């Protein structure tokens, strides 16, 4: 009987993983959100258009912040599929799916196939993973690369180790070329932490780790070459307000340790040591409380006899959390890169639950979490009132509700019933986000809306000048016409009149007072949609917090 139930559960796991994979594609066509996502899309667009895979350029100027790897991948997708929204997001989605595959493979190696399947499902339904496949930045790439590298380093501990070590080093190098050398922390933490806690000194001091370091250095040479060519060869360039800036030094030190110690060219005023502890509560929904419970039970069970446990996931994730918590730079999407570890910790815990009292407690906890998520979505819909829900969207949302009831009545007292129920809630919540909330939200991103309007109405193909320096990257990405930038002291670089000007209404009014001849063409409602607040979300108070931007014709 237990074998029949196990087989049924496995079939449902495969079905739900399939649904979760499709769910991660539902944000593919939502307008790219700025500033960060649109900024990265714009950089990759420039690479693809000009066949310049060496230089990182923003608003026509040299840009030194992130390494090249995500831009290279995205630019290749642009070359293949054209420059559009889904071609920008598709690589990120595929790297998340790669993360799910390697999470399954790693958990299956450490535990069982059942644990691997649950780990993959939990990963694909974690809230910030789903946000990352809609609002693609560097984190989807890192998530896939890090867990892939850990898996192959783990396999390199065996007898047939060489090619696994090479593959692991390739993935690790790509992670470094995505975010810098701090990307090695979860990789080294996972492998090194496990070996140290298990006191496997023979493997700790094995020569293969020196070989891995050499391989990683070799594989990051393309990044060092491009940085050297763009910056170190040109000390006359002004970067961060000064000359003589080394791209290689920035890559190895300032972008990593400079941010950690807050003494680099890019600074942040403060950091909260508890930031990621409370960030996990919402970012890892609906599995965050399960994660805290699983970690507590892990230490409770294995603290006295650590050599009997697997420490890859605990040491890889907790060391990363510790380093990030000590840093001044704390952004919620940073935590996503260790979600594969989180899900394996949760999956092995739920698959090994034995006490009926624990099963009941977890069931109640997860139903409460799912209920809170549904309540928040209903409240959001009531106040936000998106008016763009199509018949197709309504059909998918109704399907998620129907799936909840199917699970409820199909499973009797199966211990996994509640997790499938909560998965259906995650399906509903994120279908709502990707098909209703986000598509309506981006209508208030005036930069992309202006680009769409100009592309349709600029019949004369007039050049466009924008004044919103350092912010309006969505205009850069979506605009088809030649684009110029209204920068103080660089008016001589503007195109000859007539041209279109995109600017805040305040600047337009100022120009009119100065006697500049222009014709107002279109006004757009504008809001910083990555920083929504209660007034904006409330449709009755929204107008009071909106600003305005305009497209005008300069004669």
Long-range contacts (C-beta under 8 A, 24 or more apart in sequence): 5-414, 6-114, 9-114, 9-414, 9-416, 10-113, 10-114, 10-117, 12-416, 12-420, 13-114, 13-117, 13-118, 13-121, 14-117, 16-121, 16-420, 16-423, 17-100, 17-117, 17-120, 17-121, 17-124, 19-403, 19-423, 19-427, 20-121, 20-124, 20-125, 20-423, 20-427, 21-97, 21-100, 21-124, 23-124, 23-125, 23-130, 23-427, 23-430, 23-431, 24-93, 24-96, 24-97, 24-124, 24-129, 24-130, 24-133, 25-93, 25-133, 26-134, 26-430, 26-431, 26-434, 26-435, 27-89, 27-130, 27-133, 27-134, 27-135, 27-433, 27-434, 27-438, 28-85, 28-86, 28-89, 28-90, 28-93, 28-133, 29-85, 29-86, 30-85, 30-134, 30-434, 30-438, 30-439, 30-442, 31-85, 31-439, 31-442, 31-445, 31-448, 31-474, 31-478, 32-85, 32-88, 32-89, 32-136, 32-448, 32-474, 32-477, 32-478, 33-135, 33-438, 33-442, 33-445, 33-474, 33-529, 33-530, 34-445, 34-447, 34-448, 34-471, 34-472, 34-473, 34-474, 34-530, 35-471, 35-473, 35-530, 36-137, 37-135, 37-136, 37-137, 38-447, 38-448, 38-473, 38-474, 38-476, 38-477, 39-473, 40-66, 40-70, 40-71, 40-74, 40-136, 40-137, 40-138, 41-74, 41-88, 41-473, 41-477, 42-473, 42-476, 42-477, 43-71, 44-70, 44-71, 44-74, 44-75, 44-78, 44-88, 45-75, 45-78, 45-83, 45-476, 45-477, 47-71, 47-72, 47-75, 47-78, 48-75, 48-76, 48-78, 48-79, 48-83, 49-83, 53-226, 54-226, 54-229, 54-230, 55-226, 55-229, 55-230, 56-230, 58-473, 59-469, 59-470, 59-476, 59-485, 59-487, 60-485, 62-230, 62-231, 62-237, 62-239, 64-231, 64-239, 64-240, 64-245, 64-247, 64-250, 65-255, 65-266, 66-138, 66-178, 66-179, 67-176, 67-177, 67-178, 67-179, 67-180, 67-223, 67-251, 68-177, 68-222, 68-223, 68-226, 69-141, 69-174, 69-177, 69-178, 69-223, 70-138, 70-141, 70-178, 73-141, 83-477, 88-136, 88-477, 89-133, 89-134, 89-136, 91-136, 91-140, 91-141, 92-132, 92-133, 92-136, 92-137, 92-140, 92-141, 93-133, 93-136, 93-140, 95-140, 95-141, 95-143, 95-144, 95-145, 96-124, 96-129, 96-132, 96-133, 96-140, 96-143, 96-144, 97-144, 98-144, 98-148, 99-123, 99-140, 99-143, 99-144, 99-147, 99-148, 99-339, 99-340, 100-124, 102-144, 102-147, 102-148, 102-150, 102-151, 102-340, 103-147, 103-340, 103-343, 103-344, 105-151, 106-147, 106-150, 106-151, 106-154, 106-312, 106-340, 106-344, 107-343, 107-344, 107-347, 107-348, 109-151, 109-154, 109-155, 110-310, 110-312, 110-313, 110-344, 110-348, 111-310, 111-344, 111-347, 111-348, 111-351, 112-351, 114-351, 115-344, 115-347, 115-348, 115-351, 116-347, 118-343, 118-346, 118-347, 118-350, 118-351, 118-419, 119-340, 119-343, 119-344, 119-346, 119-347, 120-343, 121-423, 122-287, 122-342, 122-343, 122-346, 122-347, 123-339, 123-340, 123-343, 125-286, 125-287, 125-423, 125-426, 125-427, 126-283, 126-284, 126-285, 126-287, 126-339, 126-342, 126-343, 127-282, 127-283, 127-284, 127-285, 127-286, 127-426, 127-430, 128-283, 128-284, 128-332, 128-333, 128-335, 128-336, 128-339, 129-336, 129-339, 130-426, 130-430, 130-433, 130-434, 131-333, 132-333, 132-336, 134-433, 134-434, 134-438, 137-333, 138-178, 138-179, 139-333, 139-334, 139-336, 139-337, 140-336, 141-174, 141-175, 141-178, 142-175, 142-178, 142-179, 142-183, 142-336, 142-337, 143-336, 143-337, 143-339, 143-340, 145-171, 145-172, 145-174, 145-175, 145-178, 145-183, 146-171, 146-175, 146-183, 146-186, 146-187, 146-337, 146-338, 146-340, 147-340, 147-341, 149-175, 149-187, 150-186, 150-187, 150-190, 150-191, 150-312, 150-316, 153-187, 153-190, 153-191, 153-212, 154-191, 154-312, 156-208, 157-203, 161-208, 165-208, 165-211, 165-212, 165-215, 166-215, 168-212, 169-212, 169-215, 169-216, 169-219, 170-215, 170-219, 172-212, 172-216, 172-219, 173-215, 173-216, 173-218, 173-219, 173-220, 174-219, 176-216, 176-220, 176-223, 177-220, 177-222, 177-223, 180-251, 180-252, 180-255, 180-256, 181-252, 181-256, 182-256, 182-260, 182-323, 183-337, 184-216, 185-319, 185-320, 185-323, 186-316, 186-317, 186-319, 186-320, 186-337, 186-338, 186-341, 187-316, 189-315, 189-316, 189-317, 189-318, 189-319, 189-320, 190-312, 190-313, 190-315, 190-316, 190-341, 191-312, 191-316, 192-315, 193-311, 193-312, 193-314, 193-315, 193-316, 193-319, 194-310, 194-311, 194-312, 194-315, 197-306, 197-307, 197-311, 197-315, 198-306, 198-307, 198-311, 199-307, 223-251, 224-248, 224-251, 227-251, 240-265, 240-266, 259-327, 259-328, 259-329, 260-323, 260-326, 260-327, 260-328, 260-329, 261-328, 262-328, 262-329, 267-328, 268-328, 268-329, 269-328, 270-328, 271-325, 271-326, 271-327, 271-328, 271-329, 271-330, 272-330, 273-325, 273-326, 274-325, 275-325, 275-330, 276-321, 276-324, 276-325, 276-330, 276-334, 276-335, 277-321, 277-325, 279-332, 279-335, 280-335, 283-332, 283-335, 283-336, 284-335, 284-339, 284-342, 285-369, 285-373, 285-426, 286-366, 286-369, 286-370, 286-373, 286-422, 286-425, 286-426, 287-342, 287-343, 287-346, 288-369, 289-365, 289-366, 289-369, 290-346, 290-349, 290-350, 290-362, 290-365, 290-366, 291-342, 291-345, 291-346, 293-349, 293-362, 293-365, 294-345, 294-346, 294-348, 294-349, 294-350, 295-345, 297-349, 298-345, 298-349, 312-341, 313-341, 313-342, 313-344, 313-345, 314-341, 314-345, 316-341, 317-341, 317-342, 317-345, 350-416, 350-419, 353-415, 359-415, 362-418, 363-415, 363-417, 363-418, 366-418, 366-419, 366-421, 366-422, 367-418, 367-421, 367-422, 369-422, 370-421, 370-422, 370-425, 373-425, 373-426, 373-429, 374-425, 374-428, 374-429, 377-428, 377-429, 377-432, 380-437, 380-537, 381-432, 381-436, 383-537, 383-538, 383-539, 384-437, 384-440, 384-537, 384-538, 384-539, 385-539, 386-436, 386-437, 386-439, 386-440, 387-440, 388-436, 388-439, 388-440, 389-435, 389-436, 390-435, 393-431, 393-435, 393-436, 396-431, 396-435, 397-428, 397-431, 397-432, 397-435, 400-424, 400-425, 400-427, 400-428, 400-431, 401-428, 403-427, 404-428, 441-529, 441-532, 442-529, 443-525, 444-525, 444-526, 444-527, 444-529, 444-536, 444-546, 445-474, 445-526, 445-527, 445-529, 446-524, 446-525, 446-526, 446-527, 446-548, 446-549, 447-471, 447-472, 447-473, 447-474, 447-475, 447-502, 447-549, 448-474, 448-475, 448-477, 448-478, 449-524, 450-475, 450-502, 450-522, 450-524, 450-549, 450-551, 451-475, 451-477, 451-478, 451-479, 452-478, 453-522, 453-524, 453-551, 454-479, 454-480, 454-481, 454-500, 454-502, 454-551, 455-479, 455-480, 455-481, 457-521, 457-522, 458-500, 462-498, 462-499, 462-500, 462-553, 463-495, 463-499, 463-500, 464-499, 464-500, 464-501, 464-502, 465-494, 465-495, 465-499, 465-500, 465-501, 465-502, 465-554, 466-501, 466-502, 466-503, 467-501, 467-502, 467-503, 467-504, 467-507, 468-502, 468-503, 468-504, 468-549, 472-502, 475-502, 497-554, 497-555, 498-553, 498-554, 498-555, 499-553, 499-554, 500-551, 500-552, 500-553, 500-554, 501-551, 501-552, 501-553, 501-554, 502-549, 502-550, 502-551, 503-549, 503-550, 503-552, 504-547, 504-548, 504-549, 504-550, 505-547, 505-548, 505-549, 505-550, 508-550, 508-552, 516-554, 517-554, 517-555, 518-552, 518-553, 518-554, 518-555, 519-552, 519-553, 519-555, 520-550, 520-552, 521-550, 521-551, 521-552, 521-553, 522-550, 522-551, 523-548, 523-549, 523-550, 524-548, 524-549, 524-550, 524-551
